[in-house]
Amino acid sequence: MNETAARHPNRFLADLTQAMRSTAESARQSTMEQCQADAKAYTEKLHARTDDEAASLRKAAEADVSAIRDWSKAEMERIRVETEQRISRRRELLEQELQEYNSAIELEIERVQNRVNAFEGEVASFFEQLMQEADPTVFASMAAQMPDPPSFEDGEHGGVAPDLRARREQIMRAGAEAGTRSGAAAKQEAAQSSEADEEAASSRAAAAKPVPIESTQVVVVGLVSVASIATFKRQLGRLPGVKNVGVSSGPDGEFIFTVGHGSDTSLNSLIPTLPAFQARVVSEREGVLNVSAHDPEAEG
């Protein structure tokens, strides 16, 4: 009987196994159905949440669009106001520039007339001495020393208009750059630009003032030829800041060059730079420089 049981499985165990399989299959089916139901419920919840979130995003976007429109209107108004202010300030600056330019022209005309008057006096004095000379040789030597006409195009007073043009371009560039900045930055720049306008106006007013003219007698020994005297006079007239030069002979063979120059011109440092004459200042006192020079014509 034991051998028969070993050869044929227990019916109870077989039925039990079959029941367990059915139960497991039912559990699997139930689990999958539950999973699908949970997934469906979650998906529906996501769709509902998406609709709510989309509505919220649309509402926020509309609020932002409204704020942008308000900002744009405010910016356009600010730009309009700033544009009017800049135009008004530029027209005020134009009036100031015209006044400064006219003042500079008047000063320049006065400077030219002063040079003409000084030259007329120098020529009159020269011819008064010349006409008193009876010796033809001496007369010819003196005639060679006739004063040269002054130069009016010295470049010292010709920069008014270019300076105004440069300032105008600076203002226009500042206006273009201000359009890309925020309102606060634009206001700050406007204040700085106003200060720059005042500083530039002060600088131009200072530049328009004429440099005071002073007169210095340069007493030169060592010159003997008429050609060297004329060349020395011509080179003196070309020194920076020198306005006019007159020459007369001294009692002891020296020559006295009367030099009109700006108050900031240092003749004692410029005269040694004259070429060929080896000039050096041996002494000086108020309004007078004593100079020793070598006559290059004497070598021939």
BELUR-V60924 format. One record per pair of residues at least 6 apart in sequence whose ideal C-beta (glycine too) atoms are under 8 Angstrom apart, sorted by sequence separation. I is the first residue (numbers start at 1). GAP is how many residues later the second one is. D is the distance in Angstrom with one decimal. If there is no record, write none. Layout:
i=I gap=GAP d=D
i=I gap=GAP d=D
//
This chain:
i=133 gap=6 d=4.7
i=223 gap=6 d=5.2
i=236 gap=6 d=6.3
i=249 gap=6 d=5.8
i=250 gap=6 d=5.3
i=261 gap=6 d=6.6
i=283 gap=6 d=7.9
i=284 gap=6 d=6.8
i=178 gap=7 d=7.9
i=237 gap=7 d=7.1
i=248 gap=7 d=7.3
i=249 gap=7 d=7.4
i=272 gap=7 d=5.7
i=283 gap=7 d=4.5
i=178 gap=8 d=4.8
i=181 gap=8 d=6.8
i=237 gap=8 d=4.5
i=247 gap=8 d=5.9
i=248 gap=8 d=5.2
i=259 gap=8 d=6.5
i=271 gap=8 d=5.2
i=272 gap=8 d=5.6
i=281 gap=8 d=5.6
i=282 gap=8 d=5.1
i=130 gap=9 d=6.8
i=133 gap=9 d=5.9
i=223 gap=9 d=6.1
i=236 gap=9 d=4.8
i=247 gap=9 d=7.0
i=271 gap=9 d=8.0
i=272 gap=9 d=6.9
i=281 gap=9 d=7.1
i=282 gap=9 d=6.8
i=247 gap=10 d=5.1
i=248 gap=10 d=7.5
i=271 gap=10 d=6.2
i=281 gap=10 d=5.6
i=282 gap=10 d=5.2
i=178 gap=11 d=5.4
i=246 gap=11 d=7.1
i=247 gap=11 d=7.4
i=280 gap=11 d=6.9
i=130 gap=12 d=5.3
i=177 gap=12 d=7.8
i=178 gap=12 d=7.3
i=220 gap=12 d=6.8
i=233 gap=12 d=5.3
i=245 gap=12 d=5.8
i=246 gap=12 d=4.4
i=279 gap=12 d=5.4
i=280 gap=12 d=5.6
i=129 gap=13 d=7.0
i=130 gap=13 d=6.4
i=245 gap=13 d=7.1
i=268 gap=13 d=4.9
i=279 gap=13 d=7.1
i=280 gap=13 d=8.0
i=233 gap=14 d=5.1
i=245 gap=14 d=5.4
i=279 gap=14 d=4.4
i=174 gap=15 d=6.8
i=244 gap=15 d=7.7
i=245 gap=15 d=7.4
i=278 gap=15 d=6.7
i=279 gap=15 d=7.8
i=244 gap=16 d=4.4
i=268 gap=16 d=5.9
i=277 gap=16 d=4.5
i=278 gap=16 d=4.2
i=242 gap=17 d=5.9
i=243 gap=17 d=4.4
i=277 gap=17 d=5.8
i=218 gap=18 d=7.0
i=229 gap=18 d=6.6
i=242 gap=18 d=7.2
i=243 gap=18 d=6.1
i=271 gap=18 d=7.0
i=277 gap=18 d=7.7
i=126 gap=19 d=7.6
i=174 gap=19 d=5.4
i=242 gap=19 d=4.8
i=243 gap=19 d=7.3
i=277 gap=19 d=6.9
i=126 gap=20 d=6.4
i=241 gap=20 d=5.1
i=271 gap=20 d=6.0
i=276 gap=20 d=4.7
i=126 gap=21 d=5.9
i=236 gap=21 d=5.8
i=241 gap=21 d=4.3
i=268 gap=21 d=6.0
i=171 gap=22 d=7.1
i=239 gap=22 d=7.8
i=267 gap=22 d=6.0
i=123 gap=23 d=7.7
i=232 gap=23 d=7.9
i=236 gap=23 d=6.0
i=241 gap=23 d=6.7
i=242 gap=23 d=6.6
i=123 gap=24 d=5.9
i=233 gap=24 d=6.2
i=241 gap=24 d=3.2
i=122 gap=25 d=4.9
i=232 gap=25 d=7.3
i=240 gap=25 d=6.9
i=170 gap=26 d=7.8
i=171 gap=26 d=7.7
i=229 gap=26 d=5.9
i=239 gap=26 d=7.4
i=119 gap=28 d=6.7
i=239 gap=28 d=7.4
i=119 gap=30 d=6.4
i=211 gap=30 d=7.7
i=213 gap=30 d=6.0
i=240 gap=30 d=7.1
i=119 gap=31 d=5.4
i=219 gap=31 d=6.7
i=239 gap=31 d=4.9
i=118 gap=32 d=7.6
i=221 gap=32 d=7.1
i=223 gap=32 d=5.6
i=239 gap=32 d=7.8
i=167 gap=33 d=5.4
i=221 gap=33 d=4.7
i=116 gap=34 d=7.8
i=220 gap=34 d=6.2
i=115 gap=35 d=4.6
i=219 gap=35 d=5.4
i=220 gap=35 d=5.2
i=236 gap=35 d=7.7
i=219 gap=36 d=7.7
i=220 gap=36 d=7.8
i=115 gap=37 d=6.8
i=219 gap=37 d=5.4
i=220 gap=37 d=6.4
i=218 gap=38 d=7.4
i=219 gap=38 d=7.9
i=236 gap=38 d=7.4
i=217 gap=39 d=5.6
i=218 gap=39 d=4.3
i=235 gap=39 d=4.9
i=112 gap=40 d=5.5
i=164 gap=40 d=7.6
i=217 gap=40 d=7.3
i=218 gap=40 d=7.9
i=235 gap=40 d=7.2
i=163 gap=41 d=6.0
i=217 gap=41 d=5.7
i=218 gap=41 d=5.7
i=216 gap=42 d=7.8
i=217 gap=42 d=7.6
i=232 gap=42 d=7.1
i=235 gap=42 d=7.8
i=215 gap=43 d=6.2
i=216 gap=43 d=5.1
i=160 gap=44 d=7.3
i=163 gap=44 d=7.4
i=215 gap=44 d=7.0
i=215 gap=45 d=5.4
i=216 gap=45 d=6.6
i=231 gap=45 d=7.9
i=232 gap=45 d=6.2
i=111 gap=46 d=7.0
i=214 gap=46 d=7.4
i=215 gap=46 d=7.8
i=160 gap=47 d=7.7
i=213 gap=47 d=5.5
i=214 gap=47 d=6.1
i=159 gap=48 d=7.5
i=160 gap=48 d=6.8
i=213 gap=48 d=7.1
i=214 gap=48 d=7.3
i=108 gap=49 d=4.9
i=213 gap=49 d=6.6
i=214 gap=49 d=5.2
i=218 gap=49 d=6.8
i=228 gap=49 d=7.7
i=107 gap=50 d=7.5
i=212 gap=50 d=7.1
i=213 gap=50 d=7.5
i=211 gap=51 d=4.1
i=212 gap=51 d=4.5
i=214 gap=51 d=7.9
i=216 gap=51 d=5.7
i=211 gap=52 d=6.2
i=104 gap=53 d=6.9
i=157 gap=53 d=7.9
i=211 gap=53 d=6.5
i=218 gap=53 d=6.9
i=105 gap=55 d=7.8
i=156 gap=55 d=7.6
i=104 gap=56 d=4.6
i=101 gap=59 d=5.6
i=220 gap=59 d=7.5
i=100 gap=60 d=7.5
i=101 gap=60 d=7.0
i=232 gap=61 d=6.9
i=101 gap=63 d=6.6
i=100 gap=64 d=7.9
i=97 gap=67 d=5.1
i=228 gap=67 d=4.7
i=228 gap=68 d=6.4
i=219 gap=69 d=6.5
i=221 gap=69 d=7.9
i=228 gap=69 d=4.8
i=97 gap=70 d=7.7
i=217 gap=70 d=6.3
i=219 gap=70 d=6.9
i=221 gap=70 d=7.5
i=222 gap=70 d=5.6
i=223 gap=70 d=5.8
i=225 gap=70 d=5.9
i=227 gap=70 d=5.5
i=228 gap=70 d=7.8
i=216 gap=71 d=5.7
i=217 gap=71 d=4.9
i=218 gap=71 d=4.9
i=219 gap=71 d=5.1
i=220 gap=71 d=4.7
i=221 gap=71 d=5.8
i=222 gap=71 d=4.2
i=224 gap=71 d=5.0
i=215 gap=72 d=6.9
i=216 gap=72 d=7.1
i=217 gap=72 d=7.2
i=219 gap=72 d=6.7
i=220 gap=72 d=7.7
i=221 gap=72 d=7.2
i=222 gap=72 d=5.8
i=223 gap=72 d=5.2
i=225 gap=72 d=3.9
i=214 gap=73 d=8.0
i=216 gap=73 d=6.2
i=218 gap=73 d=5.8
i=220 gap=73 d=5.3
i=222 gap=73 d=5.9
i=224 gap=73 d=7.4
i=225 gap=73 d=6.8
i=93 gap=74 d=8.0
i=224 gap=74 d=5.7
i=93 gap=78 d=7.3
i=90 gap=81 d=6.3
i=145 gap=81 d=6.8
i=144 gap=82 d=4.8
i=144 gap=83 d=7.7
i=145 gap=84 d=6.2
i=141 gap=85 d=4.8
i=145 gap=85 d=6.1
i=148 gap=85 d=7.6
i=144 gap=86 d=6.0
i=148 gap=86 d=6.6
i=151 gap=86 d=7.9
i=145 gap=88 d=7.4
i=86 gap=89 d=5.5
i=148 gap=89 d=6.5
i=150 gap=93 d=6.7
i=150 gap=94 d=5.1
i=82 gap=96 d=7.2
i=148 gap=97 d=7.9
i=147 gap=98 d=7.6
i=111 gap=99 d=5.8
i=114 gap=99 d=7.6
i=147 gap=99 d=5.9
i=79 gap=100 d=6.9
i=110 gap=100 d=7.7
i=147 gap=100 d=7.7
i=100 gap=101 d=7.1
i=107 gap=101 d=6.3
i=107 gap=102 d=7.5
i=145 gap=102 d=5.9
i=107 gap=103 d=5.3
i=82 gap=104 d=6.1
i=86 gap=104 d=7.7
i=93 gap=104 d=5.9
i=100 gap=104 d=5.4
i=104 gap=104 d=4.1
i=78 gap=105 d=5.2
i=85 gap=105 d=7.1
i=89 gap=105 d=7.2
i=96 gap=105 d=5.8
i=100 gap=105 d=6.1
i=103 gap=105 d=5.9
i=97 gap=107 d=8.0
i=75 gap=108 d=7.3
i=78 gap=108 d=7.5
i=82 gap=108 d=7.0
i=89 gap=108 d=7.4
i=93 gap=108 d=7.8
i=100 gap=108 d=6.1
i=129 gap=119 d=7.4
i=126 gap=120 d=7.6
i=125 gap=121 d=7.6
i=122 gap=122 d=7.1
i=122 gap=124 d=4.6
i=118 gap=125 d=7.9
i=119 gap=125 d=6.5
i=118 gap=126 d=5.6
i=115 gap=128 d=6.5
i=115 gap=129 d=6.5
i=118 gap=142 d=6.5
//
